[in-house]
């Protein structure tokens, strides 16, 4: 898989730290944006006067496979662990013959969302992660025309969204058919401090996503027993939460390529078994679980 996005005009490269993100599918540099404020000095003033408030940049995005490279992996891992981790990097555009045309350097970027793709035992699609990040200061430079040496692709890790294993102690997980896509989010607050320049930025709040599982009805009774204990019998305190994991596996379903750790898992919604006219049973049911904290690890 490519380390850059490529078209007839050339390539777009994303570096995190000083290393190009591997298996890059697409990326979007941050736009320049300004807050426009409309001032109406009296109730009778219809049109108002507009002026500029805070000036900054919009979000940047990137899509890539599991062979993302160590700098991107570490950025995600530390963000999940602490809620806030800054990183510098560059967007580079090159010509068709790989000569650098432009460079956009960014500093103190904060991850604001990380999306793990939907996992589906019946699908054959390649797994693609999506991240969004808020950058601090940016600097535009015209390229000097020198050739950009792309890193060797090497042996890329292959991962399909069907290759996963979920483990939740005490719950029957062998027949989990799918896990909906889930997104970790961090909200950035910006303080303009009443002056010009780059606002002060910090993470204000982290939102850990729920997990929605689709499970074979073969395991309905086991899950129903656990849900009854949680919702009806009142066994839903901190001591009843569990820690688990989602392992992303190689094609042989033996080698673990990455692990999403799940800490503090509990029931949020349990769908009782439904019935359909002229059908003996419904083949699957859904469960929604909350998670207090995620982790991300690669061997």
N, C-alpha and C positions, 0 to 999 in steps of 0.2 A: 504494500500500500504506500501511497506517496507521503512525503514529509511536507509537502507544500500543496496549495491549491494552484492548479495550472489551467490556462486556456491558451488560445492562439496568440494572445498578446504577451504572454510571459507567465510569471508566477507571483504568488503572494506568500511570503514566509512569515511565520510567527515564531519569535524567539522568546523563551522564558529564561531569565538569567542571560546566559550567553549561548544557550542550546536551542536549536530548532525543535519545535514540537513534532514528534513523530506521528505517523498515520493521520496527519491533518487532512480533514475533508473540506472544511470551509472555515473562513474567519472574516470578521468585520471589524475594522479599526474604529475607534471612537470618533463620533462627530463633534464638532464645535457647537456648543449650545449657549444660549443666553436666556435668563429669566426676564420676560417682558411684563412690566407692571403698568396697569392703566390707572391713572390718577384722575378722579372726578372730585373737584374741590367743593362742589355744592350739589345738593339734590337736583337742581335744575340743569346742571351741566350734563348734556346727553352724550356727547362724543368722548370727552375726556382727553387727557394727554398721556402718551406712553413714554416710558423711559426704561432703561436697562438696570436690572438688579444684579444678581450674581451671574458671573460668566464662568463657564467651565466646559466639561466634555461629557458626552453621553456614554452609555455603556459600550464595551467591546464584547464580542462573542467569538467562540471557537467550537468547532465540532471535530472530534477525533476518536480513533479507536483505542483499544486497550493498550497497545504498544506506544503509549503517549510519550515515553521518556521520563527519566528520573526527576528533572526539575518540575514538570507539571504535576507528576504524581505527588511529590513532596509538598507542593503548594496546596493540593487538595487535602492531603493527609493532615497537614498542620492546621488548615482552616477548620476541618471537622473537629480536630482535637481542641483547639483554643478559641474558635470562633472568628479569629482575626489573624491574618498572616499577609504581609505585604511582599510584593515581588516586582522587580523591574524587568524590562524586556524591550523588544523592538518588533515593529512590522516593517518588512522590506518588500518592495516590488522590484522585480527584475524583468529584463527583456527576454525574448524567446531564446537568446543565447546565454542566459543567466548573468548578464551584466546588471549591476545594481543601478536602478533608476531613481529610487527615493527611499528614505529611511524615516520612520516615525518612532522616536524613542519615548518610552513612558517609564515613570518612576512611581513607587509606592502604590501599586495596583492592589486592590482588595477583591477577592472573589465574592460575588454577590449571589450567585446561584450555581449549583452543580446538579445536573439531571442524569440519573441513571436510566437507561432505556428500559422499556417494557420487556419483561422476560416471559417467554412463551415456549413451552415444550414442543409445540407443533410448528413453530416458525423456523425459517432458515436464513433470516437476515443477519448481517454482521452487526455486532453491537457497537453503537456510537454514543459516546458521552458528549454532553453539551455544557459548556460553562459560559457564564457571563461575568465580567469583571469591571469594576469602577477604577479608572486610572486617576493618578494625581497630575503632576506636571507632564506635559508633552512637548516634544521638540521636533520640528520638521526640518529635514535636511534633503538637499538634492543629492542623488547618488553620484559617485565619482566615476562610474563606468567600469569599475574593476569587476572581475568575475567573482560571483558568489559561489563558494564551494559548498554544495549541499552535502550534508552528512550521509554516509553510506546507510542504506536502508537496513542492511544486515538481515538477520533472521527475525522477521516480525512475528509476534504472537498472534495466532488466529483465535478469534472468539465469536461464536454465534450466540444470539440471544436465547436459543434453546438449551444452551449448555450452562446450567446453573444447578445449585443445590442449596436449599434453605434448611436451616437447623434451628429449632425452637424447643428446648428441653421440655419434655412432658406433653408435647403436642405432636400429632401425627403429620409429618411433613413429606413423606415419600411420594404422595400423590398430589402435591401442589402443582397444578397445571400452568399457572401463570402468576406473575406479579406485575401489577400496573406500574408504569413509569413513575418515578418519584423524584422530587426536587428539593434539595437542601437550599435554604435561602438565608442571606444575611442582609439586613437593612442598613444602609450607610446614611449617616446624618452629616450634613455639611454646615459649618459655621463660617459665614463670610467675614465676621469680625469687623464689619463696617468699613472695610478698606478694599483696595484693589489687590489683584493677584489670586493665587490658588487658595480656595477655602480650606479650612482645617477639616479633615475627614476622619471619621471613626465609625466602627461598627456599633450600632445602637441595639440591635436585637437579632437573634438567630432563630429561625423557624425550622424545626426538624420535621420532616414529612411523615404522614401516616403511610402505612403499607396496606394495599388492598390485594388479597390473595383470592384466586379462584381454585377451588379444591374439588377433587373427585368425590362424589356422594358416597363412595365406598367408605370414606373416613368420616362421614357425617356424625355418627353416634359418638365417636371419640371427641370430636370438636364440640358437639352439643353438650356433653358432660362437662367439659372444661368451661364452656360459656355459661352454663347453669350455675356452676360454682362461683363464677366471677360476678355475674349480673344479679342472680337471685339469692344465693347463699351468702353474699357479702364478702367473699374472699377476694378482695380487690385492693388491698393496701400495698404499701411499698414492698413488703415481704413477699407478696404474690407476683410481683413483676418478674420477668425473666430476661436473661441476656441470650442473644442468639447470633446468627450470622447468615449471610448470603454469599456463597462461594461461586465465583465465575470460573468456569472450567474450560480446559482445552478440548479439542475434538474427541480425544480418547476418554473423556469424562473422568479422568483420574488426576491429571495435573491441575493444581489450583493456580490460576493466573492472577487473581485478585480476590480479596475478601472485604465485603462491606459488613462491619460489625454493628450489631444492634443492641443497644443498652437500654434497660428499663422499658421492656415491651409489655403492653397490656391490651385487653380487648377494648375497642371503641364501638364496634358494631358486629353483630352476628346475625346473618340471615337464616331464619328458620326455613326448613325444607318446604318448597312450594309444590304445587300439583298442577298438571296440565291435562286438560280434557283429552281422553283417548290415548293417554300415555301412562305407562306403568310407573315411571318415576322421572325425576329431573336428574340429569347426569352430574351436575356440578352445583356448588353453593359458594357464596362469597363471605369473606371475613375481612373486617377492617381493624387494623391494630395501630395503636399509637406507639411511638418510639421517643425516648427522651434524648438519646445522643447516638450519632453515627460515628463510625471510624472507618478508615480506608487503609488497607495494607496490601502490598505486593511482595512476593518472595524475593 
